[in-house]
Amino acid sequence: MILTVTSNPCVDKTVYIDALNPGAKIRAPRFACVAGGKGVNVSRAAKALGYDTAALVVVGGHTGHHVVDMIQREDGVRCVPVWVSGTTRTITTLLEEPVHRQTAIFEPGPCLSEAEQTALLAAFDAVLPEAHVVTCNGAVSHPGLRGLYRELIGRANRAGVKTILDSYGPEFDEGLDARPTMVKPNVEEAAQYLGRSLDTDPDRWAAIDAFHERGVALVVLSLGAQGAMVSLNGERLHVVPPAIEEVNAVGSGDALVAGFAIGLMEDWPLERMARMAVAAGTANAMSWEIGHFERNEVERIAGEVGVVTLTGSPPDLSFRRM
């Protein structure tokens, strides 16, 4: 089972409009809601690929009930809710359909008391024995939770469970201290963490090695539509998706994480899991709905994914994070 952790989920609402006119009353012909949050997206993608998954989410208020209902009823994913006194946020995306332009409004997430943080750890401990891979996803809702992923990854490591960290900011830095099995920053996130630009391939491979130096075995540097650079035990791949007509790239990185989580759980060779992961991210980008794709379509795309194997000496580690 793949256990995903989303500490700051949301009701992800899309409002479809013709044009965004500030100051005007805009009547939308339709809207749609899904359970949002990076870990929820990972669980949805893993489920679409035919694998057992559970989504642990921190939720509160009527929007929290809505999130849990959507995860269980619409996505068909097992939900492990941790109830708090605050209210789960809503992210509202205004989609101007004629020009396909998006404007997203993010509400703040809830703060957690010490008792609620203790309940979160207890809920994690209760479901951890069922998990083969744990993914810690997205930003936390407030600074008091910065050490959450470090704590969860440490507990999973002690239980012999593989872990994936896909976050950014201080919680990512602290999470690295626990030595997750895998990290998946994108180029912008990695550049921010390392404090330098990553404009060239040598810079990016050196950045990957900087994460290895923090004790991470599998490093996946996401390049968006250009695929990913992947490194494990001296094997280095640049994995490139086929050309597609992109509809909505939101959640594609999470589908990528789902593919790698499956590969880690199944002990697949690196190239196989990288192909599946990039293909899942590609399939996700081909439709508006997040994580709604067919496994046979992902397997077809995986056969079209390009893989370049790096040979020779590893890149020179000419810089270190200060």
PLY file of the C-alpha trace (Angstrom):
ply
format ascii 1.0
element vertex 322
property float x
property float y
property float z
element edge 321
property int vertex1
property int vertex2
end_header
0.00 0.00 0.00
1.13 3.54 -0.77
0.36 5.95 2.08
0.25 9.62 1.13
0.35 12.46 3.66
-1.25 15.82 2.88
-1.05 18.21 5.81
-2.80 21.07 3.99
-5.44 19.67 1.58
-8.17 21.78 0.01
-11.42 21.91 -1.83
-10.04 22.56 -5.33
-12.75 24.52 -7.15
-12.58 25.52 -10.81
-14.97 28.22 -12.03
-15.34 28.35 -15.82
-15.81 31.86 -17.24
-15.49 33.67 -20.56
-13.34 36.55 -19.30
-12.03 37.88 -16.00
-13.14 41.50 -15.67
-11.95 42.94 -12.32
-14.65 44.87 -10.52
-17.48 43.34 -12.54
-20.09 40.75 -11.57
-19.21 37.58 -13.45
-21.79 34.83 -13.91
-20.19 31.45 -14.46
-22.05 28.83 -16.50
-20.49 25.99 -14.51
-17.97 25.00 -11.86
-16.35 21.80 -10.61
-14.79 20.65 -7.34
-12.24 17.95 -6.52
-10.31 17.06 -3.39
-7.03 18.94 -3.74
-3.55 18.68 -2.28
-0.42 17.04 -3.65
-0.71 13.84 -1.62
-4.35 13.44 -2.58
-3.28 13.76 -6.22
-0.63 11.06 -5.70
-3.23 8.70 -4.22
-5.65 9.42 -7.06
-2.96 8.64 -9.65
-1.85 5.46 -7.85
-5.47 4.32 -7.75
-5.85 5.03 -11.49
-2.80 2.83 -12.09
-4.42 -0.03 -10.17
-2.58 0.14 -6.85
-3.79 0.20 -3.25
-3.38 3.57 -1.56
-4.57 5.52 1.47
-4.64 9.31 1.78
-3.94 10.75 5.23
-5.30 14.30 5.33
-5.56 16.99 7.99
-9.10 18.36 7.72
-11.58 20.57 9.55
-14.97 22.23 9.18
-17.56 21.73 6.47
-14.91 21.99 3.74
-12.97 19.22 5.48
-16.03 16.97 5.34
-16.36 17.84 1.65
-12.73 16.84 1.01
-13.13 13.49 2.79
-16.36 12.77 0.93
-14.77 13.49 -2.45
-11.70 11.36 -1.70
-13.80 8.38 -0.69
-16.87 8.65 -2.87
-15.61 10.22 -6.09
-11.99 9.06 -6.15
-12.60 5.68 -4.51
-9.53 6.15 -2.33
-9.33 5.12 1.30
-9.15 8.24 3.46
-7.47 8.60 6.86
-8.79 11.92 8.20
-7.19 13.77 11.10
-9.81 16.22 12.35
-8.76 19.64 13.64
-10.66 22.67 14.89
-9.62 24.92 11.99
-11.25 24.96 8.56
-9.86 23.27 5.47
-8.99 25.84 2.80
-10.51 26.28 -0.64
-8.42 27.03 -3.72
-10.52 28.73 -6.39
-9.26 28.73 -9.98
-10.90 31.06 -12.47
-10.48 29.51 -15.90
-11.06 31.84 -18.85
-12.00 29.21 -21.40
-11.53 31.11 -24.70
-7.86 31.87 -23.91
-7.31 28.98 -21.43
-5.89 31.37 -18.81
-5.99 30.48 -15.13
-6.12 32.75 -12.08
-5.87 30.87 -8.77
-6.79 32.19 -5.32
-5.28 30.30 -2.37
-6.86 30.54 1.07
-4.75 29.97 4.20
-4.84 26.59 5.88
-5.59 25.87 9.55
-3.17 26.09 12.48
-2.80 22.97 14.60
-2.63 22.87 18.38
-0.11 20.65 20.14
-2.88 18.15 20.86
-3.88 18.08 17.18
-0.26 17.54 16.13
-0.07 14.63 18.56
-3.26 13.20 17.05
-1.75 13.51 13.58
1.32 11.49 14.62
-0.90 8.88 16.26
-3.01 8.50 13.11
0.17 8.08 11.06
1.56 5.46 13.42
-1.73 3.53 13.29
-1.72 3.15 9.50
2.06 2.94 8.94
2.28 -0.88 9.43
0.14 -1.31 6.29
2.38 0.88 4.11
5.20 -0.12 1.79
5.91 3.46 0.65
5.07 6.76 2.37
4.93 10.04 0.45
5.06 13.41 2.24
3.61 16.01 -0.06
3.29 19.76 -0.37
3.76 22.66 2.01
2.56 22.61 5.60
-0.21 24.96 6.69
1.78 26.97 9.26
5.36 27.32 10.60
4.63 25.20 13.65
4.55 22.13 11.39
7.95 22.66 9.75
9.37 19.56 11.41
6.41 17.32 10.50
7.95 15.58 7.50
11.24 15.03 9.33
9.29 13.29 12.10
7.14 11.20 9.76
10.06 10.13 7.56
12.07 9.19 10.64
9.22 7.00 11.91
8.81 5.36 8.50
12.54 4.73 8.22
12.59 3.03 11.60
9.71 0.82 10.42
11.62 -0.14 7.25
9.19 1.74 4.98
10.47 3.61 1.90
9.77 7.33 1.82
9.35 10.08 -0.77
9.62 13.78 0.10
7.98 16.20 -2.35
7.85 19.59 -0.69
9.72 22.91 -0.58
10.86 25.57 1.85
11.85 24.95 5.48
9.80 21.76 5.78
11.71 20.31 2.81
15.06 21.24 4.36
14.12 19.69 7.70
12.64 16.65 5.97
15.99 16.02 4.30
17.56 15.62 7.74
15.61 12.36 8.10
17.18 10.95 4.88
14.14 10.06 2.75
14.52 7.36 0.13
13.61 9.80 -2.66
13.11 13.52 -3.26
11.45 15.17 -6.27
12.16 18.90 -6.44
11.57 20.80 -9.65
14.35 23.01 -11.02
12.99 26.17 -9.38
12.64 24.48 -5.97
16.12 22.94 -6.19
17.63 26.28 -7.21
15.95 28.01 -4.28
17.17 25.36 -1.86
20.76 25.43 -3.16
20.89 29.21 -3.55
22.03 29.28 -7.18
20.64 29.05 -10.70
20.41 25.67 -12.40
20.35 26.71 -16.05
22.62 24.02 -17.50
22.66 20.25 -17.37
26.01 20.14 -15.49
24.53 22.48 -12.87
21.51 20.23 -12.55
23.48 17.01 -12.21
25.66 18.70 -9.59
22.48 19.75 -7.75
21.31 16.14 -7.83
24.60 15.08 -6.24
24.12 17.70 -3.53
20.91 15.89 -2.56
22.74 12.56 -2.60
25.19 14.10 -0.14
22.26 14.72 2.21
21.68 10.96 2.25
18.96 10.66 -0.41
19.29 7.47 -2.50
16.95 8.34 -5.39
16.89 11.92 -6.69
14.38 12.99 -9.33
14.76 16.52 -10.68
11.53 17.41 -12.44
11.88 19.40 -15.67
8.18 19.80 -16.42
7.41 19.20 -20.09
11.08 18.25 -20.62
10.74 15.21 -18.36
13.10 14.48 -15.48
16.71 13.83 -14.55
16.97 10.73 -12.38
19.86 9.36 -10.32
20.14 6.20 -8.21
23.24 4.23 -7.15
25.41 5.76 -9.88
22.84 5.19 -12.64
21.80 8.47 -14.28
18.92 8.91 -16.72
17.41 11.84 -18.58
13.83 10.77 -19.24
11.91 12.71 -21.91
8.16 12.44 -22.56
6.68 12.31 -26.05
5.20 15.46 -27.52
1.54 15.96 -26.57
-1.16 18.60 -26.68
-1.15 19.79 -23.07
-4.55 20.46 -21.51
-3.74 20.88 -17.81
-0.33 20.20 -16.26
-1.57 20.63 -12.66
-0.98 17.39 -10.78
1.47 15.99 -13.34
4.33 16.13 -10.85
2.15 14.25 -8.37
1.38 11.58 -10.98
5.15 11.34 -11.51
5.58 10.73 -7.77
2.89 8.02 -7.91
4.81 6.25 -10.67
8.02 6.26 -8.66
6.18 5.16 -5.50
4.83 2.17 -7.41
8.28 1.41 -8.78
9.83 1.54 -5.31
7.10 -0.69 -3.91
7.55 -3.22 -6.73
11.38 -2.98 -6.73
11.42 -2.19 -10.45
14.66 -1.33 -12.26
15.28 2.42 -12.46
14.47 2.77 -16.15
11.15 0.96 -15.83
9.96 3.07 -12.91
11.17 6.27 -14.58
9.31 5.43 -17.79
6.11 4.68 -15.89
6.42 7.82 -13.78
7.03 10.19 -16.70
4.27 8.50 -18.69
1.82 8.99 -15.79
2.73 12.67 -15.58
2.26 12.98 -19.34
-1.13 11.24 -19.31
-2.25 13.55 -16.51
-1.40 16.64 -18.58
-3.55 15.41 -21.46
-6.86 16.02 -19.64
-8.27 18.73 -17.39
-9.18 16.42 -14.50
-6.29 15.59 -12.20
-5.30 11.92 -11.98
-8.03 10.69 -14.29
-6.31 8.44 -16.83
-6.26 4.78 -17.80
-3.39 2.44 -17.02
-3.30 1.09 -20.58
-2.86 4.67 -21.85
0.02 5.23 -19.43
1.66 1.97 -20.53
1.31 3.03 -24.19
2.94 6.39 -23.45
5.70 4.68 -21.45
6.75 2.90 -24.64
7.18 6.31 -26.31
9.20 7.88 -23.51
12.79 8.63 -24.45
15.56 7.57 -22.07
19.12 8.84 -22.30
21.62 7.03 -20.07
24.52 9.11 -18.86
27.87 7.34 -19.12
31.31 8.21 -17.84
32.30 9.94 -14.63
29.76 11.65 -12.39
29.59 15.44 -12.68
32.19 17.41 -10.75
30.76 18.54 -7.42
32.19 22.05 -7.71
29.70 23.70 -5.37
28.13 23.00 -2.04
25.17 24.54 -0.30
26.47 27.15 2.15
0 1
1 2
2 3
3 4
4 5
5 6
6 7
7 8
8 9
9 10
10 11
11 12
12 13
13 14
14 15
15 16
16 17
17 18
18 19
19 20
20 21
21 22
22 23
23 24
24 25
25 26
26 27
27 28
28 29
29 30
30 31
31 32
32 33
33 34
34 35
35 36
36 37
37 38
38 39
39 40
40 41
41 42
42 43
43 44
44 45
45 46
46 47
47 48
48 49
49 50
50 51
51 52
52 53
53 54
54 55
55 56
56 57
57 58
58 59
59 60
60 61
61 62
62 63
63 64
64 65
65 66
66 67
67 68
68 69
69 70
70 71
71 72
72 73
73 74
74 75
75 76
76 77
77 78
78 79
79 80
80 81
81 82
82 83
83 84
84 85
85 86
86 87
87 88
88 89
89 90
90 91
91 92
92 93
93 94
94 95
95 96
96 97
97 98
98 99
99 100
100 101
101 102
102 103
103 104
104 105
105 106
106 107
107 108
108 109
109 110
110 111
111 112
112 113
113 114
114 115
115 116
116 117
117 118
118 119
119 120
120 121
121 122
122 123
123 124
124 125
125 126
126 127
127 128
128 129
129 130
130 131
131 132
132 133
133 134
134 135
135 136
136 137
137 138
138 139
139 140
140 141
141 142
142 143
143 144
144 145
145 146
146 147
147 148
148 149
149 150
150 151
151 152
152 153
153 154
154 155
155 156
156 157
157 158
158 159
159 160
160 161
161 162
162 163
163 164
164 165
165 166
166 167
167 168
168 169
169 170
170 171
171 172
172 173
173 174
174 175
175 176
176 177
177 178
178 179
179 180
180 181
181 182
182 183
183 184
184 185
185 186
186 187
187 188
188 189
189 190
190 191
191 192
192 193
193 194
194 195
195 196
196 197
197 198
198 199
199 200
200 201
201 202
202 203
203 204
204 205
205 206
206 207
207 208
208 209
209 210
210 211
211 212
212 213
213 214
214 215
215 216
216 217
217 218
218 219
219 220
220 221
221 222
222 223
223 224
224 225
225 226
226 227
227 228
228 229
229 230
230 231
231 232
232 233
233 234
234 235
235 236
236 237
237 238
238 239
239 240
240 241
241 242
242 243
243 244
244 245
245 246
246 247
247 248
248 249
249 250
250 251
251 252
252 253
253 254
254 255
255 256
256 257
257 258
258 259
259 260
260 261
261 262
262 263
263 264
264 265
265 266
266 267
267 268
268 269
269 270
270 271
271 272
272 273
273 274
274 275
275 276
276 277
277 278
278 279
279 280
280 281
281 282
282 283
283 284
284 285
285 286
286 287
287 288
288 289
289 290
290 291
291 292
292 293
293 294
294 295
295 296
296 297
297 298
298 299
299 300
300 301
301 302
302 303
303 304
304 305
305 306
306 307
307 308
308 309
309 310
310 311
311 312
312 313
313 314
314 315
315 316
316 317
317 318
318 319
319 320
320 321
